Amino acid sequence: MEALLGLDTGYQQQDHHDGGWHVRQIPSWRAVKDYTCPGCGRSIRAGAAHLVAWRSDWIFGDDRAGEDRRHWHPICWRTRRHDGR
């Protein structure tokens, strides 16, 4: 998976106080399902641009971490708590 991430222009590797993260921007035209944002608990409707994030420092590797990826509103991702609470 990691080799393909380098080709994705909407992808970033981010490091924060809460660890390392793979973050991929999902444009509105690729947003084909509804999701629940873990930051606010509200719905991210199909057709709404958002991002998906998963750990980049997971002990079991990227593929296993990718199974736990979550879809976020961009503002919820930027303002999430970084202290583990």
C-alpha positions in Angstrom: 0.0 0.0 0.0 2.8 2.4 0.9 4.3 2.5 -2.6 0.9 3.5 -4.0 0.5 6.3 -1.5 3.4 8.2 -3.0 1.5 8.5 -6.3 -1.7 9.9 -4.6 -1.6 13.8 -4.9 -4.2 14.0 -2.1 -2.0 12.1 0.3 0.2 13.4 3.2 2.2 11.8 6.0 1.5 13.9 9.2 3.2 13.7 12.6 1.3 15.0 15.6 1.5 14.6 19.4 -0.9 11.7 19.0 1.4 9.8 16.6 2.0 9.5 12.9 -0.8 9.5 10.4 -1.5 8.8 6.8 -4.0 11.4 5.6 -5.8 11.3 2.2 -8.0 14.0 0.9 -11.3 12.7 -0.6 -12.7 15.1 -3.2 -16.5 15.4 -3.5 -16.6 13.4 -6.7 -14.9 10.4 -5.0 -17.1 10.6 -1.9 -19.7 8.0 -2.8 -20.8 6.8 0.7 -22.0 8.3 4.0 -19.7 8.1 7.0 -19.8 9.2 10.6 -17.0 11.6 11.6 -15.3 10.4 14.8 -14.5 14.0 15.8 -18.0 15.3 16.0 -20.2 12.3 15.6 -22.1 13.9 12.7 -22.6 12.4 9.3 -20.3 13.0 6.3 -22.8 12.7 3.4 -21.9 11.2 0.0 -20.7 14.0 -2.2 -19.0 15.9 0.6 -15.3 16.5 0.4 -13.5 15.1 3.5 -10.4 13.2 4.5 -9.6 9.7 5.6 -6.8 9.1 8.2 -5.1 6.0 9.6 -2.0 5.4 11.7 1.4 5.4 10.0 3.2 4.2 13.1 1.1 1.2 13.9 3.1 -1.7 15.3 1.4 -4.3 13.0 2.1 -2.2 9.8 0.2 0.0 7.4 -2.1 -2.7 6.0 -3.5 -3.5 9.4 -3.7 0.2 10.3 -5.6 0.8 7.1 -8.3 -1.5 8.3 -9.0 1.0 11.1 -9.0 4.1 8.9 -11.6 6.7 9.7 -13.3 9.4 7.6 -13.2 13.0 9.1 -14.6 16.4 8.4 -11.4 18.5 7.7 -12.2 21.0 10.5 -12.7 18.1 13.0 -9.3 16.5 12.0 -7.5 19.9 12.4 -9.0 20.6 15.8 -9.0 17.1 17.3 -7.4 16.6 20.7 -3.8 15.5 20.5 -3.5 14.4 24.1 -5.1 11.0 23.8 -8.4 11.9 25.5 
